[in-house]
Every structure is written in C-alpha cells, then in structure tokens.
Amino acid sequence: MMYNYLSYMMLNLVSFIFLLLMVLVGVAFLTLLERKILGYIQLRKGPNKVGFIGVFQPFSDAVKLFNKEVFKVYKSSWIMYYMCPVLMFFMMVMNWLLIPFFTNIYFMNYSLLVIVLILTLMGYMILLMGWSSNSMYSVIGAMRAIAQTLSYEVSFIMIILVLMVLGESYTFVDFLKWQKVSNMFMLFPLFLVFFISVLAELNRSPMDFVEGESELVSGFNIEYFSGAFALIFMAEYGMIIFFSYLIMIMFIGISSMLYMYIWLNLLVSLIIFMRGMLPRMRYDELMYLCWKIILPYILSYLIFVVSFKFSFMMLV
C-alpha cells in the first residue's frame, strides 16, 4: 500500500514538473507567435534574426531580462514589491494544477470555484504591486486594472454559473462528459460574451487600459524590471494559454489530443489578432458595456436556462 502511494506521488510530481516546463516553453513561444502575427498584420517581418526565423528570440529575451541589474526602488515597500510578482506567477501555476489529466491528484470536484477564487486573489496582487511601488502612475494603473477586472469578473462568474446550472457540476470532467454537442454551437451568444469577458480579465486589447501608453506608460508594472518583470510577463501569458484551455473545455469539449491542440492554437491566435485589429476602447465605454449590456444579458440568459430546466423537470 505504501509503495503504491509513493509511486503515485512520484508520478504526480513528475507530471507536474513536465506540465510546468510545457507551460513555460508555451509562454516563451507564445511571445514569439504574438510578435510574428502582429508583425505580419502591420506588414513587417517580426523577429527573424536570432536563430532560424527567430526561433531563439524568446530565450534571448529571457537571458537579457534575468541578467539585468536588480536594485531597490526608492521609497518602495520592497518586501511586498518583490513578493507580489512571485505570488502572481505561483497563482498562475496553481490554476494549471486544476486542469484534469490522468496523474493529477490535486484535481478536485470544485475546481471551477477554486479557479474563481485564485483569479480574485490575482486581482489583489495587481493592486499590491501598484501600491508597493510608491509611484503615482503605478497606483492609477492598478486602480484601473482592479476596476476593470472586478467588473468583468461578475459577468465571468455569471456565465460559469449558467454552465454549472446546465451541467449540474462544478468540475471540468463533467463538462467534457456531457458535451455531446459543443456548447459553442448550442450557446454561441454566451460564448461570445465569455470571450469578451476573458479579454477584459486578461487586460488584452482592445481592453488594455492598464497600459494606456498616452497617460500611464505601462500601468501598475511601470517600476518593475529584471526578473520581477519577467515573472509578471510569464504570469500574464501563462493565463492567456490557461483561459484558452478553459474556453476549450467549457465550450468546445475535447475529443482527441490533435483536436485539442488545433483549438488551443486557434483561440490563442484569436486573442492575439484582437490586439492587432481593434483600437483601444474608451474607459467609460468599457464600464458601460459590462454593467449596462453584458450583465443584464447574462442575468436574462440565466433566468431563461433555469426556467427551461425547471419546466423540463416538471414535464419529466
């Protein structure tokens, strides 16, 4: 019995390390993919000098970032200032732990609720990063990020609630089991609203108000450099891949590994295309979209789904 337990633990540890390596390599090449796609959208080549067609560019950037000088920012709360990027990266990895795969003993029946909790905590990390920098622009960027993230978390959670009511479960495995026909086709309007909410959650264009270049330069991370900036960067891009995986599980379903890779790459590319094609919205338009359009729509959709299920149960 003890031998079996130890072998399970070792298998889980190896699979977790392998998952972490795959996520980090995926993040590295996602940055290259984004720069290439944006380059071709703007009629230029993108990175093409380091290695064959720029393949080694992400590793060159990583070495450059981690080799930069580290110094103490004047008047910053430096313990919190340096801990927040580490915790943010750690929370991104925690999200990946909840993904259902065969050797994952950390996977739980309430995984969707835990993901919502982790996303809320990541919002606090952004706020603390802006505050601990002791920079006026960092604080303004953090406040804008928190207002945006919390606003769209409401619609994000409500959409998850609609899918929970339909699937009668909080776990990813059941989402995969009951999707005989993909939710993307059955609930296409909900998929579109969920995708918009994901863009807002990730602070991606056209909703990247954290990085308003004209007035904030870089938002809450303006004072960060070297390894701390690299950790924030990896957490952000790791969450892009994670949210693409989340959309795929909740709305598309996975029938094979090839199918999964194709959809995952399509969704990641779509998020990148949004940055290249759409101009930045105004901040008041963003809030209006959330509270006056998306939220009433989701609430009416929820009422419709609950009444439909109740009517069906009464008939049965």
Secondary structure, DSSP 8 states (H G I E B T S, - for coil): -HHHHHHHHHHHHHHHHHHHHHHHHHHHHHHHHHHHHHHHHTTS--S-SSSGGGTTHHHHHHHHHHTS-----TT--HHHHHHHHHHHHHHHHHHHHTS--TT-TT--TTHHHHHHHHHHHHHHHHHHHHHHTT-HHHHHHHHHHHHHHHHHHHHHHHHHHHHHHHHT-SSHHHHHHH-SS-HHHHTHHHHHHHHHHHHHHTT-TTS-GGG-TTTTTTGGGTT--HHHHHHHHHHHHHHHHHHHHHHIIIII--S-HHHHHHHHHHHHHHHHHHHHH-----HHHHHHIIIIIIHHHHHHHHHHHHHHHHHHHHH-
